[in-house]
Every structure is written in structure tokens, then in C-alpha cells.
Amino acid sequence: MRLDERLDQLDRLARGELTLRDLAGLEASELEALAHLGRAAFESGHFDRAARVFAGLERIEPDVPVHVLRRAHAEARDGRASAALDALNRYLDREEHRPKSDLQEALLLRANLLRTADPEAAYHDVQAAQILAEQVRGASR
């Protein structure tokens, strides 16, 4: 690839017209393998490695919110509450549709992280998670 084409791609990336996934040319199977690597690292207790994998996936696939949620869990388990809260806030501030069970999970994790520092915010997150649970139960009837 010529230098001017690469520079054009970088400009498009900076403007948000191109994703890292497109720039890197990664295929779906490669991205799934990376996600599997992150899940395996998490399940084997390598939370720092899992957080790094999911942070990378978040940058490569910014349109896949579950990477942000998985990163939040890994950051929390690795003892980095601030990084976990940042990830959770990014996840919860997203506009696109996410499964209610994932939203509930994110709210409960944030409530757990906030329970000492901000009990009122934690309480509100638990209430919101309960409302989501009731909606899921009502929809399944």
C-alpha cells in the first residue's frame, strides 16, 4: 500500500469513518479467537491479561458493547475499581440496544463497586437492576 493511501486511511480513522477492525483487516474468526483468549484469561484468574485483551477488542470493535462489560469485570477482579467504573460508565452511557440481562449485570457490578464510596448511587443502581429484572420476568410471561 502506498504511503498516501495509508495516510488517507489514518485520516479516515481519526474522523471516525474507519474502524481499527477495518484498518487491521481482521476477520470475524480472528476477533472471536481474541475474545475467547480474553474469556480464558479471565476464567483462569489472569485478570490483568483479560482486561488488556478486552481493552484491545474495545478499540478494534467499538460497536460491540460486551467487550466493555467484560473489561469492567476483569478490571474489577484485578482490583482496579476506578478503571472498572470508567468501563461500566462507558457501557451504561451507550445508546444502542443491549440485552437487559447485560444492563442488569453492569448496574449490579457498578453498585457493588460504589457501595462504600457512594451508597446512594449504589442503591439507585440496584433499584434500576430490579426494575430491569421485573421487565424481563413480565416479558417472559
C-alpha positions in Angstrom: 0.0 0.0 0.0 1.3 3.4 -0.9 2.1 6.0 1.8 -0.6 8.4 0.6 -3.3 5.7 0.8 -2.1 4.8 4.3 -2.3 8.4 5.4 -5.7 8.7 3.9 -6.8 5.6 6.0 -5.3 7.2 9.1 -7.2 10.4 8.5 -10.4 8.4 8.0 -9.7 6.6 11.2 -9.2 9.8 13.1 -12.6 11.2 11.7 -14.4 8.0 12.8 -15.1 6.9 9.2 -12.9 3.8 9.5 -12.6 1.4 12.4 -9.4 -0.3 13.6 -11.0 -3.6 12.7 -11.3 -2.3 9.1 -7.8 -0.9 9.1 -6.2 -4.1 10.5 -8.3 -6.3 8.2 -9.2 -8.7 10.9 -11.7 -11.4 10.1 -14.6 -12.4 12.4 -12.9 -15.7 13.3 -9.8 -13.8 14.4 -11.8 -11.4 16.5 -13.7 -14.4 18.1 -10.4 -16.0 18.9 -9.2 -12.8 20.7 -12.5 -12.7 22.7 -12.0 -16.4 23.6 -8.5 -15.6 24.7 -9.8 -12.8 27.0 -12.5 -15.1 28.4 -9.9 -17.9 29.0 -7.6 -15.4 30.8 -10.4 -14.2 33.0 -11.6 -17.7 33.9 -8.0 -18.8 34.8 -7.5 -15.8 37.1 -5.3 -13.7 34.8 -7.5 -10.6 35.2 -4.8 -8.1 34.0 -4.3 -10.1 30.8 -8.1 -10.3 30.3 -8.5 -6.6 30.8 -5.8 -5.9 28.2 -7.4 -8.2 25.7 -10.9 -6.7 26.2 -9.4 -3.2 26.1 -7.9 -4.0 22.7 -11.1 -5.5 21.5 -13.0 -2.4 22.6 -10.6 -0.3 20.5 -10.9 -2.7 17.5 -14.6 -3.2 17.7 -16.1 -0.1 19.3 -19.5 -1.1 18.1 -19.5 -4.3 20.3 -20.5 -3.2 23.9 -20.0 -6.6 25.5 -16.2 -6.1 25.2 -16.6 -3.0 27.5 -18.6 -5.0 30.0 -16.1 -7.9 30.1 -13.3 -5.4 30.5 -15.1 -3.9 33.5 -15.4 -7.3 35.2 -11.7 -8.0 34.6 -10.6 -4.6 35.9 -12.8 -5.1 39.0 -11.4 -8.6 39.7 -7.9 -7.2 39.2 -8.5 -4.6 41.9 -8.7 -1.6 39.7 -12.1 -0.2 40.7 -11.6 3.2 39.0 -10.8 1.6 35.7 -13.8 -0.8 36.2 -16.1 2.1 36.9 -14.9 4.0 33.9 -15.7 1.0 31.7 -19.1 0.5 33.3 -20.0 4.1 32.8 -19.0 3.9 29.1 -21.1 0.8 28.8 -24.1 2.2 30.5 -23.9 5.5 28.6 -24.1 3.8 25.2 -27.2 4.5 23.1 -27.5 1.2 21.2 -29.6 -1.7 22.3 -28.0 -4.1 24.8 -29.6 -7.2 26.4 -31.4 -6.3 29.6 -29.6 -9.0 31.4 -26.3 -7.3 30.4 -27.6 -4.0 31.6 -28.7 -5.5 34.9 -25.3 -7.2 35.3 -23.5 -3.8 34.7 -25.7 -2.0 37.1 -25.1 -4.6 39.9 -21.4 -4.6 39.3 -21.3 -0.8 39.5 -23.4 -0.9 42.6 -21.0 -3.3 44.2 -18.0 -1.1 43.4 -19.8 2.1 44.6 -21.4 0.6 47.8 -18.8 2.2 50.1 -17.8 5.3 48.3 -21.3 6.3 47.2 -24.1 4.2 48.8 -26.9 6.4 47.4 -25.7 5.8 43.8 -25.2 2.1 44.6 -28.8 2.0 45.9 -30.1 3.6 42.7 -28.2 1.1 40.5 -29.7 -1.8 42.5 -33.2 -0.3 42.1 -32.7 0.1 38.3 -31.4 -3.5 38.1 -34.6 -4.7 40.0 -36.8 -2.8 37.5 -35.0 -4.5 34.6 -35.4 -7.9 36.3 -39.2 -7.2 36.6 -39.4 -6.2 33.0 -37.6 -9.4 31.9 -40.0 -11.5 34.1 -43.0 -9.7 32.7 -41.9 -10.2 29.1 -41.4 -13.9 29.6 -45.0 -14.5 30.9 
